Amino acid sequence: MWKGNSPGGNQGSAMEEELRGQGNWGLEDAPGLLAMASLPIMPTWPLPLASSAFTLLLGALTSLFLWYCYRLGSQDMQALAVGSRAGGVSGGLGGCSEVGRSSLRSSGESGEGPRIEGLVSRRLRAYARRYSWAGMGRVRRAAQGGPGPGGSPGVLGIQRPGLLFLPDLPSVPFVPRDAQRHDVELLESSFPAILRDFGAVNWDFSGTTPLPQGWSPPLAPGCYQLLLYQAGRCQPNNCRRCPGAYRALRGLRSFMNANTFGNAGFSVLLPGARLEGCCGPTNARVRCHLGLKIPPGCELVVGGEPQCWAEGHCLLVDDSFLHTVAHNGSAEDGPRVVFIVDLWHPNVAGAERQALDFVFAPDP
């Protein structure tokens, strides 16, 4: 019983005294007992104080929950950002880069692969709760680390995507042009405008002068890039400096512009530069390379198949295959320059693209 100086407290004390004064009880006393039990009993402290304490406790619990959600989301995005950096455009065809070499599956760091697979699965479940599991069979297997190059020899052991392997996609080092006819023809028709844009941002690449605005530090000796999109995020300053290239990108149907695997920009390889044995982060994309300046002596080998660029024409490359890029020409030949755009693999369905855009959304 509550006791105190309040009216309710006095009534409670009086009722206790009366109960103690009664000896034995019978059925005829029930109405009186019920009447006494119905008397209001009030707490000793004021109600406003109790309400204030409850409000403070509820606010503290809410803040703790929001902090936990923020930390959980931040950890997910930081881990997935590794994959986005692994997918960056580089000085060589297919995205070879110092960062690309440290992709999660190929890095050899213990525990990283399962951790990333868990994060991908968790974000995919969040997508399914919001939308649907319909058409997600391959994506679910990919998120769970299903059969693929990560756990088997793959295609002669030469296809090793570093982060995400989407099963049952046709796998060829060089994808036919007709698979992305609209985007290929649009880029090739934009060749003069894109070449003019490169002329506006070009420099001597001697290394003796400060790096011009917009150009990234060399990924490897003799490898430079200027990105209009990096890991699915537009680079506004570079896009304003290259209006023709930006206009072409806006007209593409399959550009991965909302995904950390999506990049677009100029790739420069100086004479004597070479990039050995690289694999891209996923087989869900195809890299389109528009040749801008292709001097003699440039070499490209993807999945053991040699190929070369041609000025004004596109090559479609599955960069999840092992590939090597080299510029064996002389200094007088000048750099090799291509415009690289990441497109969706033509056999990735629309529902799968939407889910992967959700899972691998660009960093906020």
C-alpha positions as CSV (number, residue, x, y, z in Angstrom):
1,M,0.0,0.0,0.0
2,W,1.1,3.5,-0.7
3,K,1.3,5.8,2.3
4,G,1.6,9.5,2.5
5,N,-0.1,12.7,3.4
6,S,-2.3,12.8,0.3
7,P,-6.1,12.1,0.8
8,G,-5.6,8.8,-1.0
9,G,-2.8,7.9,1.4
10,N,-5.0,8.7,4.5
11,Q,-7.8,6.6,3.1
12,G,-5.5,3.7,2.6
13,S,-4.2,3.8,6.2
14,A,-7.8,4.0,7.6
15,M,-8.8,1.0,5.5
16,E,-5.8,-1.0,6.8
17,E,-6.7,-0.1,10.4
18,E,-10.3,-1.1,9.9
19,L,-9.3,-4.4,8.3
20,R,-7.0,-5.2,11.2
21,G,-9.8,-4.4,13.6
22,Q,-12.1,-6.9,12.1
23,G,-11.7,-10.5,13.1
24,N,-13.2,-13.1,10.9
25,W,-14.9,-12.4,7.6
26,G,-18.0,-13.9,6.1
27,L,-19.9,-13.7,2.8
28,E,-22.2,-11.1,4.2
29,D,-19.1,-8.7,4.6
30,A,-18.2,-8.9,0.8
31,P,-20.0,-5.7,-0.2
32,G,-18.2,-3.7,2.4
33,L,-14.8,-5.2,1.5
34,L,-15.3,-4.3,-2.2
35,A,-16.3,-0.8,-1.3
36,M,-13.1,-0.3,0.7
37,A,-11.0,-1.9,-2.0
38,S,-12.3,0.6,-4.6
39,L,-11.0,3.6,-2.6
40,P,-8.4,5.6,-4.7
41,I,-4.8,5.0,-3.7
42,M,-2.3,7.7,-4.8
43,P,1.5,7.5,-5.0
44,T,3.5,9.6,-2.6
45,W,5.3,11.6,-5.3
46,P,3.6,14.1,-7.7
47,L,2.4,12.7,-11.0
48,P,4.1,15.4,-13.1
49,L,7.5,14.2,-11.7
50,A,6.8,10.6,-12.6
51,S,5.7,11.6,-16.1
52,S,8.8,13.6,-16.6
53,A,11.1,10.7,-15.6
54,F,9.2,8.4,-18.0
55,T,9.6,10.8,-20.8
56,L,13.4,11.2,-20.2
57,L,13.8,7.4,-20.1
58,L,11.8,7.0,-23.4
59,G,13.9,9.7,-25.1
60,A,17.2,8.0,-24.0
61,L,16.1,4.6,-25.3
62,T,15.0,6.2,-28.6
63,S,18.3,8.0,-29.0
64,L,20.2,4.8,-28.3
65,F,18.1,2.9,-30.9
66,L,18.8,5.6,-33.6
67,W,22.5,5.6,-32.8
68,Y,22.6,1.8,-33.2
69,C,20.8,2.0,-36.6
70,Y,23.2,4.8,-37.8
71,R,26.3,2.7,-36.8
72,L,24.9,-0.4,-38.4
73,G,24.2,1.4,-41.7
74,S,27.6,3.2,-41.7
75,Q,29.4,-0.1,-41.3
76,D,27.4,-1.6,-44.2
77,M,28.3,1.3,-46.5
78,Q,31.9,1.4,-45.5
79,A,32.3,-2.3,-46.3
80,L,30.4,-2.0,-49.6
81,A,32.5,1.0,-50.6
82,V,35.5,-1.3,-50.9
83,G,33.7,-2.9,-53.8
84,S,33.0,0.5,-55.4
85,R,36.6,1.5,-55.2
86,A,37.6,-1.8,-56.7
87,G,35.5,-0.9,-59.7
88,G,37.1,2.4,-60.5
89,V,38.1,3.4,-64.0
90,S,41.9,3.2,-64.4
91,G,44.6,3.9,-66.8
92,G,44.2,0.5,-68.5
93,L,41.3,-1.2,-70.1
94,G,39.1,-3.2,-67.8
95,G,39.8,-1.2,-64.7
96,C,43.2,-2.5,-63.7
97,S,44.4,-0.4,-60.8
98,E,46.3,-0.5,-57.6
99,V,42.9,-0.4,-55.8
100,G,41.3,-2.9,-58.0
101,R,44.0,-5.4,-57.2
102,S,42.9,-5.4,-53.6
103,S,39.3,-6.5,-54.3
104,L,37.8,-8.6,-51.5
105,R,37.7,-12.0,-53.1
106,S,41.2,-11.7,-54.5
107,S,42.9,-9.9,-51.7
108,G,43.4,-13.0,-49.6
109,E,42.4,-11.2,-46.4
110,S,40.9,-13.8,-44.1
111,G,37.3,-13.2,-43.1
112,E,36.6,-10.3,-45.5
113,G,34.8,-12.4,-48.1
114,P,32.2,-13.9,-45.7
115,R,31.8,-10.5,-44.0
116,I,30.9,-8.7,-47.3
117,E,28.7,-11.6,-48.4
118,G,26.8,-11.1,-45.1
119,L,26.3,-7.4,-45.7
120,V,25.1,-8.0,-49.2
121,S,22.6,-10.6,-48.0
122,R,21.3,-8.3,-45.3
123,R,20.8,-5.4,-47.7
124,L,19.2,-7.7,-50.2
125,R,16.7,-8.9,-47.5
126,A,15.9,-5.2,-46.8
127,Y,15.2,-4.7,-50.5
128,A,12.9,-7.8,-50.6
129,R,11.0,-6.6,-47.6
130,R,10.4,-3.3,-49.3
131,Y,9.6,-4.7,-52.7
132,S,9.6,-8.4,-53.6
133,W,11.7,-11.6,-54.0
134,A,10.3,-12.0,-57.5
135,G,13.1,-12.6,-60.1
136,M,15.8,-12.6,-57.4
137,G,17.0,-16.2,-57.7
138,R,20.4,-15.4,-59.2
139,V,20.9,-12.3,-57.0
140,R,20.2,-14.4,-53.9
141,R,22.7,-17.0,-54.9
142,A,25.3,-14.3,-55.7
143,A,24.7,-12.7,-52.3
144,Q,25.0,-16.1,-50.5
145,G,28.3,-16.8,-52.3
146,G,26.9,-19.5,-54.5
147,P,28.8,-21.5,-57.1
148,G,31.1,-19.4,-59.2
149,P,34.6,-18.3,-59.8
150,G,35.0,-17.5,-56.1
151,G,34.6,-21.2,-55.2
152,S,35.5,-23.0,-58.5
153,P,37.9,-22.7,-61.4
154,G,35.4,-20.6,-63.3
155,V,36.0,-20.4,-67.1
156,L,39.5,-22.0,-67.4
157,G,40.4,-20.2,-64.1
158,I,40.6,-16.8,-65.8
159,Q,37.3,-15.2,-64.7
160,R,37.6,-14.1,-61.1
161,P,35.3,-11.2,-60.2
162,G,36.5,-9.6,-57.0
163,L,33.2,-8.8,-55.2
164,L,30.1,-10.2,-56.9
165,F,29.6,-13.1,-59.2
166,L,26.1,-13.3,-60.7
167,P,25.6,-17.0,-61.8
168,D,24.3,-18.1,-65.2
169,L,25.4,-15.1,-67.2
170,P,26.9,-15.8,-70.6
171,S,30.7,-15.4,-70.1
172,V,32.9,-14.2,-72.9
173,P,35.9,-11.8,-72.7
174,F,34.6,-9.7,-75.6
175,V,30.8,-9.0,-75.7
176,P,29.3,-8.6,-79.2
177,R,28.5,-5.0,-80.2
178,D,24.9,-5.9,-80.9
179,A,24.3,-6.7,-77.3
180,Q,24.4,-3.0,-76.5
181,R,23.7,-1.6,-80.0
182,H,21.9,1.6,-78.9
183,D,24.6,2.7,-76.5
184,V,27.5,1.7,-78.8
185,E,26.1,3.7,-81.7
186,L,25.4,6.7,-79.5
187,L,28.9,6.8,-78.1
188,E,30.4,6.3,-81.6
189,S,28.3,9.1,-83.0
190,S,29.5,11.3,-80.1
191,F,33.2,10.6,-80.8
192,P,34.0,14.1,-82.2
193,A,32.4,15.8,-79.2
194,I,34.1,13.5,-76.7
195,L,37.5,14.0,-78.4
196,R,37.1,17.8,-78.2
197,D,36.3,17.4,-74.5
198,F,39.5,15.5,-74.0
199,G,41.5,18.2,-75.8
200,A,40.1,20.8,-73.4
201,V,41.3,18.9,-70.3
202,N,44.5,17.3,-71.8
203,W,47.9,18.1,-70.4
204,D,51.5,16.9,-71.1
205,F,51.5,14.0,-68.5
206,S,55.2,14.7,-67.9
207,G,54.9,14.5,-64.2
208,T,57.0,17.6,-63.8
209,T,54.0,20.0,-63.5
210,P,51.3,19.9,-60.8
211,L,48.4,17.6,-61.5
212,P,45.7,19.6,-63.3
213,Q,42.3,20.1,-61.7
214,G,40.0,17.0,-62.1
215,W,42.7,14.5,-62.9
216,S,43.2,11.7,-60.4
217,P,46.7,10.8,-59.1
218,P,48.3,8.0,-61.2
219,L,47.0,4.6,-60.3
220,A,50.2,3.1,-61.5
221,P,53.2,4.6,-63.3
222,G,52.0,6.1,-66.6
223,C,48.3,5.5,-65.8
224,Y,46.0,8.6,-65.5
225,Q,42.3,9.1,-65.4
226,L,39.7,11.9,-65.3
227,L,36.3,10.7,-64.1
228,L,32.9,12.1,-64.9
229,Y,31.3,9.4,-62.8
230,Q,33.1,7.6,-60.0
231,A,31.5,4.7,-58.2
232,G,28.0,5.7,-59.3
233,R,28.4,9.4,-58.3
234,C,28.5,12.3,-60.7
235,Q,31.6,14.5,-60.5
236,P,30.0,17.9,-61.3
237,N,33.1,19.9,-62.0
238,N,34.4,17.4,-64.5
239,C,31.0,17.0,-66.2
240,R,30.8,20.8,-66.7
241,R,34.2,20.8,-68.3
242,C,33.2,17.9,-70.7
243,P,29.7,18.8,-71.9
244,G,29.8,16.6,-75.0
245,A,30.8,13.5,-73.0
246,Y,28.3,14.3,-70.3
247,R,25.5,14.7,-72.9
248,A,26.4,11.3,-74.3
249,L,26.3,9.6,-70.9
250,R,22.9,11.1,-70.2
251,G,21.5,9.4,-73.4
252,L,22.7,5.9,-72.6
253,R,20.2,3.3,-71.7
254,S,22.4,0.8,-69.8
255,F,24.8,3.1,-68.0
256,M,25.4,2.0,-64.3
257,N,25.0,5.5,-63.1
258,A,23.2,4.6,-59.8
259,N,25.6,1.8,-58.7
260,T,29.0,1.7,-57.1
261,F,30.1,-0.5,-60.0
262,G,29.4,2.3,-62.4
263,N,32.2,4.6,-63.7
264,A,32.8,6.8,-66.7
265,G,35.8,8.9,-67.8
266,F,39.0,9.3,-69.8
267,S,41.7,6.7,-69.4
268,V,45.3,7.5,-70.4
269,L,48.2,5.1,-70.8
270,L,51.6,6.5,-71.4
271,P,54.3,4.8,-73.6
272,G,56.1,2.1,-71.7
273,A,53.3,1.6,-69.1
274,R,51.9,-1.8,-68.4
275,L,49.2,-3.3,-66.2
276,E,49.4,-7.0,-65.5
277,G,46.8,-9.6,-64.5
278,C,43.8,-7.7,-63.2
279,C,40.1,-8.7,-62.7
280,G,37.2,-6.4,-62.2
281,P,34.8,-6.6,-59.2
282,T,31.8,-8.2,-60.9
283,N,30.6,-9.9,-64.0
284,A,27.3,-8.0,-63.9
285,R,28.8,-5.2,-65.9
286,V,30.3,-4.7,-69.3
287,R,32.9,-2.0,-69.9
288,C,32.5,-0.1,-73.1
289,H,35.7,1.5,-74.4
290,L,35.6,4.2,-77.1
291,G,39.0,4.6,-78.7
292,L,40.0,8.3,-78.9
293,K,43.8,8.1,-79.6
294,I,45.3,4.7,-80.4
295,P,49.0,4.8,-81.4
296,P,50.9,1.8,-82.6
297,G,52.2,-0.7,-80.1
298,C,49.1,-0.8,-77.8
299,E,48.3,-4.3,-76.5
300,L,45.1,-5.7,-74.9
301,V,44.6,-9.3,-73.8
302,V,41.3,-10.3,-72.1
303,G,40.8,-13.9,-71.0
304,G,43.7,-15.0,-73.1
305,E,42.2,-13.4,-76.3
306,P,44.2,-10.5,-77.9
307,Q,42.3,-7.5,-79.2
308,C,43.0,-3.8,-79.8
309,W,41.1,-0.5,-79.9
310,A,40.3,1.5,-82.9
311,E,39.7,5.3,-82.9
312,G,36.0,6.1,-83.1
313,H,34.9,2.6,-82.3
314,C,33.8,0.8,-79.2
315,L,34.9,-2.4,-77.6
316,L,32.7,-4.2,-75.1
317,V,34.8,-6.1,-72.5
318,D,33.8,-8.3,-69.6
319,D,36.5,-7.1,-67.2
320,S,35.8,-9.9,-64.6
321,F,38.2,-11.9,-66.9
322,L,41.9,-11.7,-66.2
323,H,43.2,-9.0,-68.5
324,T,46.5,-7.2,-69.3
325,V,47.0,-3.8,-70.9
326,A,50.3,-2.4,-72.3
327,H,51.6,0.5,-74.4
328,N,54.7,-0.8,-76.1
329,G,55.1,2.2,-78.4
330,S,57.8,4.9,-78.3
331,A,57.6,8.3,-76.6
332,E,57.0,9.9,-80.0
333,D,53.8,7.9,-80.4
334,G,52.1,9.7,-77.5
335,P,49.6,8.3,-75.0
336,R,46.8,5.8,-75.6
337,V,43.5,7.5,-74.7
338,V,40.1,5.7,-74.4
339,F,36.7,6.8,-73.0
340,I,35.5,4.1,-70.6
341,V,31.8,3.7,-69.6
342,D,30.4,0.9,-67.4
343,L,27.2,-0.7,-68.8
344,W,25.0,-3.4,-67.4
345,H,25.6,-6.8,-68.8
346,P,22.8,-7.3,-71.4
347,N,21.6,-10.5,-69.7
348,V,21.0,-8.9,-66.3
349,A,17.2,-8.5,-66.0
350,G,15.5,-5.3,-65.0
351,A,14.4,-6.6,-61.6
352,E,18.0,-7.7,-60.9
353,R,19.4,-4.3,-61.9
354,Q,17.0,-2.6,-59.5
355,A,17.9,-4.9,-56.7
356,L,21.7,-4.5,-57.3
357,D,21.3,-0.7,-57.5
358,F,19.7,-0.9,-54.0
359,V,22.3,-3.2,-52.6
360,F,25.3,-1.3,-54.1
361,A,23.9,2.2,-53.9
362,P,26.6,4.9,-54.0
363,D,27.9,6.3,-50.7
364,P,25.6,9.1,-49.4
